[in-house]
Amino acid sequence: MSIRHRVRPIGAAALAELRARDDAGRDCVPYTDEEGGAPLRCCLRPSAAGERIALVSYAPLRRWAALTGADPGAYDEQGPVFVHAEACGGPADGGAGDGGAYPFAEPGVQRTARRYSARGHILGGRVLDLGEDPQAVLGRDLDEAFGDPEVALVHVRAAGFGCFLFEVRRP
């Protein structure tokens, strides 16, 4: 199944900043991922064993608001994300995720899809049970979200930990 919405990794300029100092003001501390499997937000794929990565604090709505002039107010939040310790070139397919599919969409997992207005205010969200066809579930939810003209972007997060996974903006 081919995805219908462009998935956005963390942008190159933001990654360069995060690799120096993260959005919580902490220095980046790279390490070697011995086991692999960390969800990399720079290239939208799991890390491989032996790769150099870092866990940094990221404020996706704040960074989007800085580009658009929005004011998320109390909806601004930051949280941990994994990124390559050095520049990696981003997703192999330019932003569609691994192999042209929504990234980090595994059968049986839950994801949260939070919808935001152009002002940066949350319009709602839902927990999605990705079931046996995670690509279809995410696609339907994003179609529904962008069917509402008030929705400017959607953040997809891990339901259990709340970690930011990726962003989709209005087509």
C-alpha positions in Angstrom: 0.0 0.0 0.0 1.3 3.4 -0.9 0.8 6.2 1.6 -1.3 9.3 0.8 0.3 11.8 3.1 3.8 13.1 3.2 5.4 12.1 6.5 8.0 14.6 7.8 11.1 13.7 9.6 12.8 16.2 11.9 14.3 18.8 9.5 18.0 19.1 8.8 18.4 22.5 10.4 16.6 21.4 13.6 18.7 18.2 13.7 21.9 20.2 13.5 20.8 22.2 16.5 19.6 19.2 18.4 22.9 17.4 17.8 24.6 20.3 19.6 22.1 21.3 22.2 18.5 19.9 22.5 15.3 21.7 23.1 15.6 21.3 26.9 19.0 23.0 26.7 21.1 19.9 27.3 24.2 18.9 25.4 23.8 16.0 23.0 25.4 12.8 24.3 25.9 10.3 21.4 26.4 6.6 22.1 26.6 3.4 20.2 23.3 1.5 20.0 24.4 -2.0 20.7 21.0 -3.7 20.1 19.4 -1.6 17.4 15.6 -0.9 17.1 15.5 2.7 18.3 13.0 4.7 16.3 15.1 7.3 14.5 13.2 10.5 13.8 15.9 11.9 11.4 15.4 9.1 8.8 12.2 7.5 10.0 13.5 4.0 10.5 14.7 1.8 13.4 18.4 2.0 14.2 20.7 -0.8 13.4 22.9 -2.4 15.9 26.2 -0.6 16.1 24.9 2.8 14.9 25.9 6.0 16.7 22.7 7.7 18.0 21.6 10.2 20.6 18.5 10.6 22.7 17.5 14.3 22.7 14.6 16.4 23.8 12.6 17.8 20.9 9.7 20.3 20.8 8.0 19.7 17.5 5.1 22.2 17.9 7.4 25.0 19.1 9.7 24.5 16.1 6.8 24.4 13.6 5.3 27.6 15.3 8.7 29.4 14.9 8.4 28.8 11.1 4.7 29.7 10.8 4.2 32.5 13.4 1.7 30.3 15.3 1.5 30.6 19.1 0.9 27.1 20.6 0.8 28.6 24.2 0.3 25.8 26.7 0.2 23.2 23.9 3.9 23.5 23.5 5.7 20.4 24.8 8.9 18.6 24.4 10.0 15.0 24.8 12.6 12.5 24.0 13.5 11.4 20.4 16.2 9.3 19.0 18.3 10.7 16.1 21.6 9.7 14.4 24.5 11.3 16.2 25.8 12.6 12.9 23.9 13.8 9.7 22.4 10.8 7.9 20.7 12.3 4.9 17.1 11.7 6.1 14.6 9.1 4.9 15.7 7.0 1.9 12.4 7.9 0.1 12.4 11.6 0.8 9.8 11.6 3.6 7.4 8.8 2.9 8.9 6.5 5.5 10.6 3.2 5.1 9.7 1.6 1.8 6.9 4.1 1.0 4.9 3.2 4.1 4.0 5.1 7.3 7.0 4.6 9.6 6.8 2.9 13.0 3.4 1.4 12.1 3.5 -2.2 13.3 0.5 -4.5 13.5 -1.1 -4.5 17.0 0.5 -1.4 18.4 -1.3 1.8 19.4 -0.5 5.3 18.2 -1.9 8.7 19.2 -2.8 11.1 16.4 -3.0 14.7 17.7 -4.5 17.4 15.4 -3.5 21.0 15.6 -4.9 24.2 14.1 -2.9 26.8 12.1 -2.7 28.8 15.4 -0.9 25.8 17.0 -3.8 24.8 19.3 -4.9 21.2 19.7 -8.1 20.3 18.0 -8.3 16.9 19.4 -6.6 13.6 19.2 -7.3 9.9 19.3 -5.7 6.7 20.2 -5.5 4.4 17.2 -5.3 0.6 17.5 -3.3 -0.2 14.3 -4.6 -3.7 14.2 -3.6 -6.0 11.4 -3.5 -3.3 8.7 -1.6 -0.4 10.3 -1.0 1.4 7.0 -4.8 1.5 6.3 -5.6 2.7 9.8 -3.2 5.5 9.7 -4.2 6.5 6.2 -7.9 6.6 7.1 -7.2 8.7 10.2 -5.1 11.2 8.3 -7.7 11.4 5.6 -10.3 12.2 8.2 -8.1 14.7 10.0 -7.3 16.7 6.8 -11.0 16.5 5.8 -11.4 19.1 8.5 -10.3 22.5 7.1 -9.2 23.6 10.6 -6.5 20.9 10.8 -3.1 22.2 9.8 -0.9 19.4 11.0 -1.0 16.0 12.8 1.5 14.6 15.2 1.7 10.9 15.4 3.0 9.6 18.7 3.6 6.3 20.5 0.6 5.8 22.7 2.4 4.1 25.6 5.2 6.6 26.2 3.7 9.6 24.2 7.0 10.0 22.2 6.7 12.0 19.0 7.2 9.8 16.0 6.5 12.0 13.0 4.5 14.9 11.6 2.1 15.3 8.7 1.2 18.7 7.4 -1.9 19.8 5.4 -1.3 18.6 1.8 
